[in-house]
Structure formats: C-alpha cells, structure tokens
Amino acid sequence: MSEETNTAEKTKAEEQSPSKESIPYHEQVEEYGGGHIQDWLLVVYCVLFVWALYYGYTYWGGLGPGLDY
C-alpha cells in the first residue's frame, strides 16, 4: 500500500514540475541546500561587504590625489 502511495505522489510531482528535457539548458537551475544560503555563508558575505566599504572609504575616499586640504 505504501509503495502505491509513494508512486502516486512521485507521479503527481513529476506532472506538476516540468522535466529537465523540456526546459532549455541555459534556463536549468541546479538546487543546492534547498535554495537557501547557509548561515555561515551569509556571515561571510556580510563581513566581506563591511570590509569592502571600509577599504573603499579608507583608500579610495576623499577628494582624490593631491586635493586633500
């Protein structure tokens, strides 16, 4: 009985979502981690963004070379 239920559920899922053959290759998307960014990776992105703001302000900010009064 459970095998029949699993087969029916798989069939419904296959009917609802288009198969990879029907989607052009450049539009196919691989799924990783259920489509969510892991927490540690989000922390890394935030740290790098803050560092980029600091670096841009410290080394590239101001009026430009020779114009600092």
C-alpha positions as CSV (number, residue, x, y, z in Angstrom):
1,M,0.0,0.0,0.0
2,S,2.8,2.5,0.9
3,E,4.6,1.8,-2.4
4,E,1.5,2.6,-4.3
5,T,1.1,5.9,-2.4
6,N,4.8,6.8,-3.0
7,T,4.4,6.0,-6.7
8,A,1.3,8.2,-6.9
9,E,3.0,11.1,-5.1
10,K,6.0,10.9,-7.3
11,T,3.7,10.8,-10.4
12,K,1.9,14.0,-9.2
13,A,5.2,15.8,-8.5
14,E,6.5,14.8,-12.0
15,E,3.3,16.1,-13.6
16,Q,3.4,19.4,-11.8
17,S,7.1,20.3,-12.4
18,P,8.4,20.3,-15.9
19,S,11.1,17.8,-16.7
20,K,14.6,18.9,-17.4
21,E,14.3,17.8,-21.0
22,S,11.5,20.4,-21.7
23,I,13.5,23.3,-20.2
24,P,16.3,24.7,-22.3
25,Y,19.8,24.0,-20.9
26,H,20.6,27.7,-20.2
27,E,17.4,28.0,-18.1
28,Q,18.0,24.9,-16.0
29,V,19.0,25.6,-12.4
30,E,20.8,23.3,-10.0
31,E,19.4,23.1,-6.5
32,Y,21.8,23.3,-3.6
33,G,20.8,23.4,0.1
34,G,17.1,23.7,-0.7
35,G,17.6,27.1,-2.3
36,H,18.7,28.8,0.9
37,I,22.1,30.4,1.7
38,Q,23.6,28.8,4.7
39,D,24.0,31.0,7.8
40,W,27.8,30.8,7.8
41,L,28.0,31.9,4.2
42,L,25.7,34.8,4.9
43,V,28.0,35.9,7.7
44,V,31.0,35.7,5.3
45,Y,29.1,37.8,2.7
46,C,28.3,40.4,5.4
47,V,31.9,40.6,6.7
48,L,33.3,41.0,3.2
49,F,30.7,43.7,2.4
50,V,31.6,45.7,5.5
51,W,35.4,45.3,4.7
52,A,34.8,46.5,1.2
53,L,33.0,49.6,2.5
54,Y,35.9,50.3,4.9
55,Y,38.5,49.7,2.2
56,G,36.7,51.9,-0.3
57,Y,36.4,54.7,2.2
58,T,39.9,54.5,3.6
59,Y,41.9,54.0,0.5
60,W,39.6,55.4,-2.3
61,G,37.6,58.0,-0.4
62,G,38.3,61.8,-0.2
63,L,38.7,64.3,-2.9
64,G,41.4,62.5,-4.9
65,P,45.2,62.6,-5.1
66,G,46.6,66.0,-4.3
67,L,43.3,67.5,-3.4
68,D,43.2,66.7,0.3
69,Y,43.2,70.0,2.2
